[in-house]
Amino acid sequence: MMVPPLTPISPTKGTGSPPGNSTATMNGKQVTAIVVGGGVTALSTARQLNGLEYTHTPDSCQLKERHAAIAHGQRIYQDQLPDDLSSCRGSTPSGCWFDSFRHTTLDEAVNCLAWQENNARAVDWILISKSKAGGSWNSYDPNQKTISPDTWMALPDAPIDGNNQNLARHNTPHFAKTDAASLCRYYQDYANTHLPQERMFFNRTVTTAYPKEHLWHVELDDQTQVSCQYLILANGRMIPKSLKINGENNNPNVSHTTAQAIQNTSHLKPGKSILVIGTGLSAADTIMDAMCKKLKVTHVLPREHTRLEAKYRPNQPYNALKSLSPESYKEHHALAELISGKAESENYQQLINYSRFETIHAS
């Protein structure tokens, strides 16, 4: 589908006022780009559509040899991806490329990026999100800590440091982590102060989007209609997976998210048993929370995995757990050791080669 070229605008900065909640003023509006989502990717995308660009700063870059081909002040493009680019923190090539200017493969922070406003590159955009700024972090248990250090959770043009008033920090300063509630405050503050409020529409859901006559036509849950040349889906994965087994739905003893699991197990006494199905990061967080509560965990692994030699694909969460530094990620590294069978705990056991459950019953 052919689309017209991007239309430049003169962006306005955030005013600090609450993000727009009325869609009446945008009904029938046509813009260059619509961003769907309210999480980190959506906020970062909106910020760049508003004229922010990132450039290389080799004078202060600690990885001069790695980025020797990038000139001082040159913008970072996706088509500059080197053939040998690798990262233990993601599988998306462009994401790893951008990340390589901020961290080494050993998780050390580096300073290889600068950012600046370029109004000539700004375009006409709006952001639509069913949640508040922060995306899925708003659905997490408020006390749940991040896996990564808090500096990794920051948007590049608003670094997190010890003076950030919106963040509660935990652990050692170098690899300090934060909790979901504090992180949501940070993202909401970012949306209020770094982005124009009149372009953001939170607590609205996109119900329909279809291409017609070189435009994307988008309808919201209140029948508001807008159109755009470019539709950017940055809405992540907020829908929990279901196993579709008897007794699973509408069962107070069954949780589909870590937040639900933490809440549902909060009343259990030490020694009680729970069953965790899955090998993702949500399962990992649920297991670690349960073991902190001294609950007994039975962990069900899919059929194709074995205790001694897990055949996980390279980009699956378990391999991410295995690659984490034991110094920086003590809890997650310990869990990876349990899953692989290199360590044991009286509160952790596995069921292997189970792929289907007929019923769920809890007393």
ZIDABEL-V448743 format. One record per residue. PHI is phi in radians with two decimals (* if undefined). OMEGA is omega in degrees with one decimal (none if undefined). NEAR is the number of other ideal C-beta (glycine too) atoms within 8 Angstrom. Layout:
BEGIN
phi:PHI omega:OMEGA near:NEAR
phi:PHI omega:OMEGA near:NEAR
END
This chain:
BEGIN
phi:* omega:-179.8 near:4
phi:-1.43 omega:177.9 near:3
phi:-2.28 omega:177.8 near:7
phi:-1.17 omega:177.6 near:5
phi:-1.16 omega:179.7 near:3
phi:-1.07 omega:-179.5 near:7
phi:-1.78 omega:-179.2 near:8
phi:-1.15 omega:174.8 near:9
phi:-2.37 omega:172.2 near:7
phi:-1.85 omega:-173.1 near:6
phi:-1.28 omega:173.8 near:9
phi:-1.96 omega:179.7 near:6
phi:-1.47 omega:177.4 near:6
phi:-1.13 omega:-177.3 near:10
phi:-1.77 omega:-176.8 near:8
phi:1.56 omega:178.5 near:5
phi:-1.39 omega:-179.3 near:5
phi:-1.04 omega:178.3 near:6
phi:-0.99 omega:-176.2 near:10
phi:-1.05 omega:179.4 near:11
phi:-2.04 omega:-179.6 near:7
phi:-1.81 omega:178.3 near:5
phi:-1.70 omega:-177.2 near:10
phi:-1.05 omega:-175.6 near:6
phi:-1.29 omega:-178.8 near:8
phi:-1.93 omega:179.2 near:10
phi:-1.08 omega:-179.0 near:9
phi:1.45 omega:-177.2 near:6
phi:-1.27 omega:173.1 near:9
phi:-2.03 omega:-179.4 near:7
phi:-2.23 omega:177.9 near:12
phi:-1.24 omega:-175.3 near:11
phi:-2.47 omega:171.8 near:14
phi:-2.07 omega:176.2 near:15
phi:-1.79 omega:178.4 near:14
phi:-1.81 omega:-178.8 near:13
phi:2.37 omega:-179.3 near:13
phi:-2.32 omega:-178.8 near:14
phi:-1.52 omega:-175.3 near:14
phi:-1.06 omega:-178.3 near:9
phi:-1.09 omega:-179.3 near:9
phi:-1.12 omega:-179.3 near:17
phi:-1.12 omega:179.5 near:16
phi:-1.14 omega:178.5 near:10
phi:-1.10 omega:178.8 near:11
phi:-1.05 omega:-179.7 near:14
phi:-1.09 omega:179.4 near:12
phi:-1.31 omega:174.3 near:9
phi:-1.11 omega:180.0 near:12
phi:-1.45 omega:173.0 near:12
phi:2.05 omega:179.0 near:12
phi:-1.41 omega:175.0 near:11
phi:-2.34 omega:-178.0 near:10
phi:-1.85 omega:-179.8 near:11
phi:-2.25 omega:-179.8 near:12
phi:-1.48 omega:178.8 near:16
phi:-2.16 omega:-175.1 near:12
phi:-1.13 omega:-179.9 near:12
phi:-1.09 omega:-180.0 near:5
phi:-1.95 omega:-176.9 near:7
phi:-1.34 omega:178.5 near:13
phi:-1.45 omega:-179.1 near:8
phi:-2.13 omega:-174.3 near:11
phi:-0.99 omega:-177.5 near:8
phi:-1.17 omega:-178.4 near:5
phi:-1.16 omega:-176.3 near:6
phi:-2.04 omega:-175.3 near:13
phi:-1.11 omega:-176.4 near:7
phi:-1.38 omega:-179.0 near:4
phi:-1.61 omega:-178.0 near:9
phi:-1.30 omega:178.7 near:6
phi:-1.07 omega:178.2 near:7
phi:1.38 omega:-178.5 near:7
phi:-1.38 omega:178.2 near:8
phi:-1.18 omega:-179.8 near:7
phi:-1.60 omega:-178.7 near:12
phi:-1.93 omega:177.8 near:5
phi:-1.19 omega:-176.9 near:7
phi:-1.35 omega:175.3 near:4
phi:-1.64 omega:-175.0 near:9
phi:-1.03 omega:176.3 near:9
phi:-1.31 omega:-177.8 near:6
phi:-1.17 omega:-173.9 near:4
phi:-1.73 omega:-178.7 near:4
phi:-1.13 omega:177.0 near:10
phi:-2.52 omega:178.9 near:6
phi:-2.71 omega:177.8 near:9
phi:-1.59 omega:-172.9 near:6
phi:-1.93 omega:178.2 near:6
phi:3.05 omega:-177.6 near:7
phi:-2.08 omega:179.0 near:5
phi:-1.45 omega:-175.5 near:6
phi:-0.97 omega:-178.4 near:8
phi:-1.17 omega:177.5 near:8
phi:-1.17 omega:177.4 near:8
phi:-1.13 omega:179.3 near:14
phi:-1.09 omega:178.7 near:14
phi:-1.11 omega:-178.3 near:10
phi:-1.11 omega:-177.7 near:11
phi:-1.17 omega:176.8 near:12
phi:-1.55 omega:-177.2 near:14
phi:-2.09 omega:-177.1 near:10
phi:-2.55 omega:171.8 near:11
phi:-1.48 omega:177.7 near:8
phi:-1.22 omega:177.5 near:7
phi:-1.72 omega:176.4 near:5
phi:1.27 omega:178.1 near:9
phi:-1.44 omega:178.6 near:6
phi:-1.31 omega:177.0 near:6
phi:-2.27 omega:-177.1 near:11
phi:-2.08 omega:-177.6 near:8
phi:-2.07 omega:-178.1 near:13
phi:-2.18 omega:167.6 near:12
phi:-2.23 omega:178.8 near:8
phi:-2.34 omega:-177.8 near:9
phi:-2.67 omega:176.0 near:7
phi:-1.41 omega:175.8 near:5
phi:-2.33 omega:-175.5 near:9
phi:-1.04 omega:-179.4 near:9
phi:-1.16 omega:-179.1 near:6
phi:-1.73 omega:179.2 near:8
phi:-1.28 omega:179.1 near:12
phi:-2.26 omega:179.1 near:11
phi:-1.38 omega:-174.7 near:7
phi:-2.53 omega:167.3 near:13
phi:-2.45 omega:177.7 near:12
phi:-2.07 omega:178.5 near:16
phi:-2.20 omega:-177.4 near:11
phi:-2.46 omega:177.2 near:17
phi:-1.34 omega:179.1 near:8
phi:-2.04 omega:170.3 near:13
phi:-1.27 omega:175.7 near:10
phi:-0.97 omega:-175.2 near:16
phi:2.07 omega:175.8 near:13
phi:0.99 omega:-174.5 near:16
phi:-1.15 omega:177.3 near:11
phi:-1.07 omega:177.3 near:11
phi:-1.21 omega:-178.9 near:9
phi:-1.67 omega:-178.8 near:8
phi:-1.37 omega:170.2 near:10
phi:-1.07 omega:-174.7 near:9
phi:-0.96 omega:-177.1 near:7
phi:-1.60 omega:-177.6 near:8
phi:-1.21 omega:-177.8 near:12
phi:-1.48 omega:176.8 near:9
phi:-1.24 omega:173.7 near:12
phi:-1.29 omega:-177.2 near:9
phi:-1.51 omega:173.6 near:7
phi:-1.02 omega:-174.8 near:12
phi:-1.09 omega:179.6 near:14
phi:-1.14 omega:177.6 near:10
phi:-1.29 omega:-175.5 near:8
phi:-1.48 omega:-176.3 near:12
phi:-1.45 omega:169.0 near:10
phi:-1.36 omega:-169.0 near:10
phi:-0.99 omega:-177.0 near:10
phi:-1.55 omega:175.8 near:7
phi:-2.46 omega:-174.7 near:8
phi:-1.02 omega:174.5 near:6
phi:-1.66 omega:175.4 near:11
phi:-2.42 omega:-176.4 near:6
phi:-1.14 omega:-178.4 near:5
phi:-1.67 omega:-178.1 near:4
phi:-1.21 omega:-173.2 near:8
phi:-1.38 omega:-176.5 near:4
phi:-1.61 omega:-173.0 near:7
phi:-2.09 omega:168.1 near:12
phi:-1.61 omega:-174.3 near:7
phi:-1.90 omega:-178.4 near:10
phi:-2.23 omega:176.5 near:8
phi:1.25 omega:-176.6 near:6
phi:-1.30 omega:-176.1 near:5
phi:-1.00 omega:-174.3 near:5
phi:-1.16 omega:178.9 near:5
phi:-2.11 omega:178.9 near:9
phi:-1.09 omega:176.6 near:12
phi:-2.03 omega:-179.6 near:13
phi:-2.36 omega:-179.5 near:15
phi:-1.91 omega:-174.1 near:13
phi:-1.09 omega:-178.5 near:13
phi:-1.08 omega:-180.0 near:9
phi:-1.17 omega:-179.3 near:11
phi:-1.16 omega:176.4 near:15
phi:-1.08 omega:177.2 near:13
phi:-1.07 omega:179.4 near:10
phi:-1.08 omega:-178.1 near:15
phi:-1.16 omega:178.6 near:15
phi:-1.19 omega:175.1 near:11
phi:-1.13 omega:178.1 near:9
phi:-1.08 omega:179.8 near:13
phi:-1.09 omega:-178.4 near:14
phi:-1.28 omega:-170.9 near:15
phi:-1.87 omega:-175.5 near:8
phi:-1.95 omega:-175.9 near:11
phi:-2.30 omega:179.0 near:15
phi:-1.20 omega:-173.5 near:11
phi:-1.13 omega:-176.8 near:12
phi:-1.23 omega:179.9 near:7
phi:-1.74 omega:-175.1 near:11
phi:-2.03 omega:-177.4 near:15
phi:-2.27 omega:-178.9 near:13
phi:-1.62 omega:-179.0 near:12
phi:1.04 omega:175.6 near:8
phi:-2.25 omega:-176.6 near:13
phi:-2.05 omega:173.4 near:6
phi:-1.36 omega:-178.3 near:12
phi:-1.79 omega:-177.2 near:6
phi:-2.54 omega:173.2 near:7
phi:-2.58 omega:-178.6 near:8
phi:-2.58 omega:178.7 near:6
phi:-1.50 omega:177.2 near:7
phi:-2.79 omega:176.7 near:5
phi:0.93 omega:173.6 near:3
phi:1.17 omega:178.5 near:8
phi:-2.34 omega:169.2 near:11
phi:-1.66 omega:178.5 near:12
phi:-1.86 omega:-172.0 near:12
phi:-2.10 omega:177.1 near:14
phi:-2.11 omega:-178.6 near:10
phi:-1.78 omega:-176.4 near:14
phi:-1.16 omega:176.3 near:7
phi:-1.78 omega:178.9 near:6
phi:1.25 omega:173.5 near:6
phi:-1.10 omega:-179.5 near:11
phi:-2.14 omega:176.6 near:10
phi:-2.39 omega:179.2 near:15
phi:-2.41 omega:-176.5 near:10
phi:-2.72 omega:173.6 near:13
phi:-1.42 omega:-176.7 near:11
phi:-2.24 omega:178.1 near:9
phi:-1.88 omega:-175.9 near:10
phi:-1.94 omega:179.8 near:10
phi:-1.58 omega:179.5 near:6
phi:-2.16 omega:-173.2 near:11
phi:-1.74 omega:170.3 near:11
phi:1.04 omega:-177.6 near:9
phi:-2.28 omega:-176.4 near:4
phi:-1.79 omega:-177.8 near:8
phi:-1.69 omega:-179.6 near:4
phi:-1.10 omega:177.9 near:5
phi:-1.43 omega:176.7 near:6
phi:-2.06 omega:178.1 near:7
phi:-1.50 omega:178.4 near:7
phi:1.00 omega:177.8 near:4
phi:-2.12 omega:-176.3 near:10
phi:-1.05 omega:176.7 near:6
phi:1.46 omega:-175.2 near:8
phi:-1.38 omega:-173.4 near:10
phi:-1.47 omega:178.9 near:5
phi:0.96 omega:179.2 near:2
phi:-2.00 omega:-176.6 near:9
phi:-1.12 omega:-179.3 near:4
phi:-1.66 omega:179.9 near:6
phi:-1.97 omega:-179.9 near:10
phi:-2.02 omega:177.9 near:9
phi:-1.97 omega:177.1 near:7
phi:-2.36 omega:177.4 near:9
phi:-1.09 omega:-179.7 near:13
phi:-1.06 omega:177.0 near:10
phi:-1.10 omega:-178.1 near:9
phi:-1.11 omega:179.0 near:14
phi:-1.07 omega:179.3 near:13
phi:-1.21 omega:-176.8 near:9
phi:-1.20 omega:-179.5 near:9
phi:-1.70 omega:-175.9 near:12
phi:-1.16 omega:-178.3 near:7
phi:-1.64 omega:-177.1 near:3
phi:-1.36 omega:178.3 near:8
phi:-1.51 omega:177.1 near:4
phi:-0.92 omega:-179.7 near:6
phi:1.74 omega:176.9 near:6
phi:-1.22 omega:-174.4 near:8
phi:-1.89 omega:172.1 near:7
phi:-2.32 omega:178.3 near:12
phi:-2.01 omega:178.4 near:7
phi:-2.05 omega:-179.3 near:13
phi:-1.93 omega:175.6 near:6
phi:2.21 omega:-177.4 near:8
phi:-2.23 omega:-179.8 near:11
phi:-1.48 omega:-179.4 near:7
phi:-1.20 omega:176.3 near:9
phi:-1.14 omega:176.0 near:9
phi:-1.09 omega:-179.8 near:12
phi:-1.08 omega:179.5 near:12
phi:-1.12 omega:179.2 near:11
phi:-1.12 omega:179.7 near:13
phi:-1.12 omega:-178.5 near:13
phi:-1.13 omega:177.6 near:11
phi:-1.11 omega:-179.3 near:13
phi:-1.11 omega:-178.9 near:13
phi:-1.24 omega:174.2 near:12
phi:-1.14 omega:177.8 near:6
phi:-1.51 omega:-180.0 near:10
phi:1.09 omega:173.7 near:7
phi:-1.53 omega:177.9 near:14
phi:-1.59 omega:-174.5 near:11
phi:-1.88 omega:167.1 near:14
phi:-1.85 omega:-172.7 near:11
phi:-1.88 omega:-179.0 near:12
phi:-1.66 omega:177.3 near:10
phi:-1.83 omega:179.1 near:12
phi:-1.06 omega:-172.9 near:6
phi:-1.03 omega:-172.0 near:6
phi:-1.34 omega:-178.7 near:4
phi:-1.88 omega:174.8 near:10
phi:-2.17 omega:-175.7 near:8
phi:-1.15 omega:-173.8 near:8
phi:-1.53 omega:-176.9 near:5
phi:-2.51 omega:-178.5 near:4
phi:-1.28 omega:-177.1 near:10
phi:-1.69 omega:-179.6 near:6
phi:-1.44 omega:174.2 near:9
phi:-1.16 omega:-173.8 near:5
phi:-0.99 omega:-176.0 near:6
phi:-1.68 omega:-179.7 near:5
phi:-1.43 omega:-173.0 near:9
phi:-0.98 omega:-176.7 near:9
phi:-1.07 omega:177.1 near:11
phi:-1.14 omega:175.3 near:11
phi:-1.11 omega:177.7 near:10
phi:-1.11 omega:-177.3 near:14
phi:-1.11 omega:-175.0 near:8
phi:-1.47 omega:-176.8 near:6
phi:-1.27 omega:179.9 near:12
phi:-1.16 omega:179.0 near:8
phi:-1.14 omega:178.4 near:7
phi:-1.29 omega:-175.4 near:6
phi:-1.56 omega:-174.6 near:9
phi:-2.27 omega:-173.4 near:10
phi:-1.00 omega:-175.3 near:8
phi:-1.17 omega:-177.5 near:7
phi:-1.22 omega:178.0 near:12
phi:-1.12 omega:178.8 near:12
phi:-1.10 omega:178.6 near:9
phi:-1.18 omega:177.0 near:12
phi:-1.04 omega:177.4 near:12
phi:-1.14 omega:178.0 near:9
phi:-1.17 omega:-177.6 near:12
phi:-1.09 omega:-176.7 near:13
phi:-1.40 omega:179.6 near:10
phi:1.54 omega:179.4 near:7
phi:-1.41 omega:177.0 near:5
phi:-2.46 omega:-179.7 near:7
phi:-2.34 omega:175.9 near:5
phi:-2.59 omega:179.4 near:7
phi:-1.19 omega:-179.4 near:5
phi:-1.76 omega:-178.7 near:8
phi:-2.40 omega:173.1 near:12
phi:-2.47 omega:-177.6 near:7
phi:-2.09 omega:166.1 near:10
phi:-2.03 omega:-174.6 near:9
phi:-2.05 omega:179.6 near:8
phi:1.24 omega:174.0 near:6
phi:-1.80 omega:-177.1 near:9
phi:-2.16 omega:-177.9 near:5
phi:-2.62 omega:175.1 near:5
phi:-2.10 omega:-177.5 near:7
phi:-1.50 omega:-178.4 near:5
phi:-2.45 omega:173.3 near:7
phi:-2.13 omega:178.7 near:11
phi:-2.45 omega:176.9 near:5
phi:-2.41 omega:179.7 near:6
phi:-1.60 omega:none near:2
END
